[in-house]
Amino acid sequence: MPISLVQQNAVFLNIPYDAHFSRLYLAYIVGLTELGLEPRATLGIPGGERRLNRILALIQSCRYSIHDLSRIEVDRNPPPTPRFNMPCELGMTITWQQLNPARHTWFVFESRNRRLQKSLSDLDGTDPNIHDSTVEGVMRELCNAFVRRGPQPGVPQMLRTYRRVSRQADEVMRVAGSTNLFEARVFKDLCFVARAIAQST
């Protein structure tokens, strides 16, 4: 499989896609956009035996990645199962970064302090960004993760943009003919709206 060209402002988002995470999903989109970065996600990647190859190609094309491991609890819907997609994609990313250290930087985000040492002890020595499951926490930790990128907007400005994007989310879904935030067209349009609002402030 050919190695993708690295897009220097692209950030691979490894996050859960469900209604309970929608506020933080929007926060990641808005926060990264405010920082001049381009969110990328697995939304829209078709299934099948080559899905992992396509996910790896997406990771390889991004200069950065964020892996949110805050949703490790067992799903209560039958059959009760934990979510392994986020740790799996983190493992793929770590392997890629170890083989190509100049091409990629990854960050782990979590909602609870010290839980990572229990859920994934192999990452001992890695300092996760703790966002407390709040929109403001996500904004704060994005600023901490990308602190070396030069002048940055403050969290209050990010929150103002977040509120404006959030108010337009229903219209974005309506135009896309969707009732679900976690679809490829909706993700693309939310990124466009966030970028337009960020550039207008």
Secondary structure by P-SEA (a helix, b strand, c coil): cccccccccbbbbbccccccaaaaaaaaaaaaaaacbbbbcccccccccaaaaaaaaaaaaccbbbbbccccccccccccccccaaaaaaaaaaaaaaaccccbbbbbbbccccccccccccccccccccccccaaaaaaaaaaaaccccccccaaaaaaaaaaaaaaaaaaaaaacccccccaaaaaaaaaaaaaaaaac
